[in-house]
Amino acid sequence: MSSETTYTGKLGELQRLNSALAANGGDLPDLEGSRTKLAGMQTQAQDAVKRQAELRAEKQELSRQLRIIFAESDRLATVVRQTLKAHYGIRAEKLVEFGVQPFRGRKAKPVEGTPQPPGPTPQPPGPTTAK
């Protein structure tokens, strides 16, 4: 019984079994049909593993290309947004259509000495009355 769990391990076991069957073909004429079928399956498995490796390499290359494209597009989008601000002005609400936040001013900082609006007053901790 096979204890291999990886495709590479299973393929290795398949190759060893097929080689042993081919080497002992004279002793095992009844298994020749099964050995031939097993050899075909081994070839299919090798082709599939090879194709999988090619696709993995292609996926890595495409991922690298996407990183480059998105990095360049981010830079260009920044330039376009700055150009839009220069064209419409930093306060224009038209910028919202392009996903750019217009400058709407800052909240005034409270001047020292100006009374602050009253907030909730904290209650002093005291004994609670149980009923």
N, C-alpha and C positions, 0 to 999 in steps of 0.2 A: 504494500500500500504506500502511496506517495505521501511524503511529509512536506514536500515543497509547497510553498504558497505563492511565490513570485512567478511571473511569467518566464523570467530568465531561468530560474531553477527548474521549472516544469519542462521548458524546452531542452535543457541539458539532460534531464532524466529521459525524455523522449528520444533524444539522440543516442544516449547510451543503450537504451533498450533496443532501438532499431539496429544499431551496430552489432550488438550481441546476437540478435535474431539473424542478421545477414551472415555473420561469421559461423553460425551453427545451422545454417539453412539445410545442410545435408541430413542432420539429425532430426530436423523438425519440418518435414515436407507438408504436414497438415496445416502448419501455420503460415505457409507462403502467401496465401491470399490476405490474411490479416496483416502480415508484415508489409506487403505492398500498400495496403490501405493506410497503415500506420506511417509509412514513408511519405505518402501523399499529404497526410495531415501534418507531418513534421515540416514539409515544404511550405504548406499554407501558413503554419505558425511562424516560420522564419520570415516569410514575406510580410506578414502582419506586424511582426516586431520591427522589421526594417521600416515599414511605412509609418508606424507609430513614432519612431525616432525622427524620421524626416518631418513629420507634422509638428513634433515638439520643437525641432530646430526652427521651423517656419513660424511657429507661434512666438518663439522668443524674438525672432527678427522683427515680426510685426509689432510686438510689444515695445521694442526699442524704437521703431519708427513712430509709434503713437506718442511715446514720451517726448521725442524730438518735436513732432508736429504740435503737440499741446503746449510745450514750452515756448515755441515760436509764436503760436497763436495768442498765448497769454501776453507776450511782449507787445505784439501788434495791437491787441485789443486795448492795452493800456495807452498806447500812443493815440489810438482812435478816440478813446474817452477824453484824453487831454485835449485833443483837437476839437472835439465837440464842446468842451467847456470854453475853449478859446473862441469858438464860433458863436455860440449862443450866449455866453456869459455864465459865470459860476452860479448865479442866482436864478437862472431861467428854469421854469417848471417843465419846459420842453425836454430837459435832460432826463426826466423820469421815463420817457418813452424808450430811452436807450439803456435803461438800467443804471443810470448815474444819479446819485443823490445830489440835488442842488444845495448850495449853501444857504441856510435859512437863518443864519446868525447864531450867536451863542446865548445861553441863558446868563443873565447878569448875576455876578457874584454878589452876595450880600455885603454891603459896606459895614465895616466895624463901627459899632456904636449905634447902628440902626436896630431897633427892637425886632426881634424875631417873632414870627407869628406863633401864638401859643400852640403847643402840641399836647398830646395826652400827658397828663401828669402821672408820674409813677406813684403807685400806692406803696407806702412804707410797709415793710414786712412786719407783721404783728401776729399775735396769737389768733388763731381761728376758733370760732365758737362752735362747738359740736352740740347738737341737739339730742 
